[in-house]
Amino acid sequence: DYAAAKAGVLSGRVAVSCLDDARAAELLATAPASVRVGFRLGDPVAGELGVRDGMLIDRAFAGDLPLALASSIPVPGPVGVLNALAAAALARSIGVSAGAIATALASFRVGRHRAELVAVVDGVSYIDDSKATNPHAAEASLLAYPRVVWIAGGLLKGASVDDTVQRVASRLVGAVLIGHDRAMVADALSRH
């Protein structure tokens, strides 16, 4: 039901989706939109946007057009690059130039509580990503950093954190557990 609801955004004139996610790629392939564009973290093939040698590349609306340096995206990690590719795909679908995309991406600032850099103290960055209210969103945020102390808990609404904890375990150097479902997170941490 959740996937079906999310797939509703693919029913307009233009549908864009991440090809690195098998379910999202499947939804894109069957989307009713007249223009369907996939994007990926790797080298794009014709009809896609992707990343090659640290550069966002458009092969959907151009032959091989460089759009922006991935390092210029102010949102760290793969999630920042994927979001930039999604925005670039939509912008390119209506003819926005590569230069305008590069400027927009470099000047973008995250909203409050969305991977927001709160402070840097003694070389330690403090990030507020409290809008990451499900395991998938939390995982995307955690994978942006090589070492993390995770403040986790809240209300999981029945979602499991096991897969997320397994995938981010090597990055976790500590955890602070809060909220109603903190015991569920503690159990997952102790298992993985």
C-alpha positions as CSV (number, residue, x, y, z in Angstrom):
1,D,0.0,0.0,0.0
2,Y,2.8,2.4,0.9
3,A,4.6,1.7,-2.5
4,A,1.3,2.1,-4.4
5,A,0.7,5.5,-2.7
6,K,4.3,6.6,-3.5
7,A,3.9,5.5,-7.1
8,G,1.2,8.1,-7.5
9,V,3.9,10.7,-8.1
10,L,4.9,8.8,-11.2
11,S,1.5,9.4,-12.9
12,G,2.2,13.0,-14.2
13,R,3.7,14.0,-17.5
14,V,7.2,13.2,-16.2
15,A,8.2,10.4,-13.9
16,V,11.7,10.1,-12.4
17,S,13.0,7.4,-10.1
18,C,16.1,5.8,-8.8
19,L,17.3,2.8,-10.7
20,D,19.5,1.6,-7.9
21,D,16.4,0.6,-6.0
22,A,14.8,-2.4,-7.6
23,R,11.3,-1.7,-6.5
24,A,11.5,2.0,-7.6
25,A,12.9,0.9,-11.0
26,E,10.0,-1.5,-11.4
27,L,7.5,1.2,-10.6
28,L,9.2,3.6,-13.1
29,A,9.1,0.9,-15.8
30,T,5.3,0.6,-15.5
31,A,4.5,4.3,-14.8
32,P,1.9,5.9,-17.0
33,A,3.9,9.1,-17.5
34,S,4.8,9.9,-21.1
35,V,8.4,10.8,-20.1
36,R,10.1,8.3,-17.8
37,V,13.7,9.0,-16.6
38,G,15.8,6.9,-14.4
39,F,18.9,7.9,-12.4
40,R,21.6,6.1,-10.6
41,L,24.8,6.6,-8.6
42,G,26.8,4.9,-11.3
43,D,27.7,5.6,-14.9
44,P,24.4,6.3,-16.8
45,V,23.5,4.6,-20.0
46,A,21.5,6.4,-22.7
47,G,18.2,7.6,-21.3
48,E,19.5,8.1,-17.8
49,L,21.2,10.5,-15.4
50,G,24.1,9.3,-13.3
51,V,27.5,9.9,-11.9
52,R,30.8,9.4,-13.8
53,D,34.2,10.4,-12.3
54,G,32.6,12.6,-9.7
55,M,30.4,14.5,-12.2
56,L,26.6,14.3,-12.5
57,I,25.9,13.4,-16.2
58,D,22.7,13.7,-18.3
59,R,22.3,11.0,-20.9
60,A,18.5,11.3,-20.9
61,F,18.0,14.8,-22.5
62,A,21.5,15.1,-24.0
63,G,24.2,12.9,-25.4
64,D,26.6,13.1,-22.5
65,L,26.1,16.5,-20.7
66,P,28.0,17.2,-17.5
67,L,25.7,18.9,-15.0
68,A,27.6,19.5,-11.8
69,L,30.3,18.1,-9.6
70,A,29.0,15.7,-7.0
71,S,31.3,17.3,-4.5
72,S,29.4,20.6,-4.9
73,I,26.2,19.2,-3.5
74,P,25.8,20.4,0.1
75,V,23.9,17.3,1.3
76,P,26.4,14.7,2.2
77,G,26.5,11.1,1.1
78,P,24.7,9.1,-1.5
79,V,21.3,10.4,-0.5
80,G,22.4,14.0,-1.4
81,V,23.6,12.8,-4.8
82,L,20.5,10.8,-5.5
83,N,18.2,13.8,-4.6
84,A,20.3,16.1,-6.8
85,L,19.9,13.6,-9.7
86,A,16.2,13.5,-9.2
87,A,15.9,17.3,-9.2
88,A,18.2,17.5,-12.2
89,A,16.1,15.0,-14.1
90,L,13.0,17.0,-13.5
91,A,14.7,20.3,-14.4
92,R,16.2,18.9,-17.6
93,S,12.8,17.5,-18.6
94,I,11.6,21.1,-19.0
95,G,14.8,22.4,-20.6
96,V,16.7,23.9,-17.7
97,S,20.3,24.4,-18.6
98,A,23.2,22.5,-17.1
99,G,24.7,25.8,-15.8
100,A,21.4,26.7,-14.0
101,I,21.3,23.2,-12.4
102,A,24.9,23.5,-11.2
103,T,24.2,26.9,-9.6
104,A,21.0,25.6,-8.0
105,L,22.6,22.5,-6.5
106,A,25.7,24.4,-5.2
107,S,23.5,27.0,-3.5
108,F,20.9,24.6,-2.1
109,R,20.5,24.6,1.7
110,V,18.6,21.8,3.5
111,G,15.5,22.5,5.5
112,R,15.4,22.4,9.3
113,H,15.8,18.9,10.7
114,R,16.7,17.4,7.3
115,A,20.4,16.4,7.5
116,E,20.9,19.9,8.9
117,L,24.4,20.7,10.2
118,V,23.8,22.1,13.6
119,A,27.4,22.6,14.8
120,V,31.0,21.6,14.5
121,V,32.7,21.3,17.8
122,D,36.3,20.1,18.1
123,G,36.1,18.6,14.6
124,V,32.9,16.7,15.3
125,S,29.9,17.5,13.1
126,Y,26.5,17.4,14.8
127,I,23.7,16.7,12.3
128,D,20.0,17.0,13.0
129,D,18.0,14.6,10.7
130,S,15.0,14.2,13.0
131,K,12.8,14.3,9.9
132,A,14.1,10.8,9.1
133,T,11.1,9.2,10.8
134,N,11.4,5.7,9.3
135,P,14.3,3.2,9.1
136,H,14.9,3.7,5.4
137,A,15.3,7.5,5.8
138,A,17.5,7.0,8.9
139,E,19.7,4.6,7.0
140,A,20.2,7.0,4.1
141,S,21.3,9.6,6.5
142,L,23.6,7.3,8.5
143,L,25.3,6.1,5.3
144,A,26.4,9.6,4.6
145,Y,29.1,9.5,7.3
146,P,31.9,7.0,8.0
147,R,31.5,7.2,11.9
148,V,28.2,7.9,13.6
149,V,26.8,8.2,17.1
150,W,23.1,7.6,16.4
151,I,20.3,9.2,18.4
152,A,17.5,6.8,17.7
153,G,14.1,5.7,18.9
154,G,10.9,7.6,18.8
155,L,7.9,5.7,17.4
156,L,8.6,3.1,14.8
157,K,5.0,2.5,13.9
158,G,5.6,-1.2,13.5
159,A,8.6,-0.8,11.2
160,S,11.6,-3.1,11.8
161,V,15.1,-1.6,12.2
162,D,17.0,-4.9,11.8
163,D,18.0,-4.4,8.1
164,T,19.0,-0.8,8.7
165,V,21.1,-1.7,11.7
166,Q,22.8,-4.5,9.8
167,R,23.7,-2.2,6.9
168,V,25.0,0.7,9.1
169,A,26.6,-1.4,11.9
170,S,30.2,-0.8,10.8
171,R,29.7,3.0,11.0
172,L,28.1,3.1,14.4
173,V,30.5,4.0,17.2
174,G,27.6,4.6,19.7
175,A,23.9,5.0,20.1
176,V,21.7,7.1,22.3
177,L,18.2,5.6,22.5
178,I,15.1,7.6,23.2
179,G,11.4,7.5,22.8
180,H,8.7,4.9,22.9
181,D,10.4,2.2,20.8
182,R,13.9,2.5,22.1
183,A,13.9,-1.1,23.3
184,M,13.2,-2.3,19.8
185,V,16.3,-0.4,18.5
186,A,18.3,-1.7,21.5
187,D,17.4,-5.3,20.6
188,A,18.4,-4.8,16.9
189,L,21.7,-3.2,18.0
190,S,22.4,-6.1,20.3
191,R,21.7,-8.6,17.6
192,H,23.8,-6.9,14.9
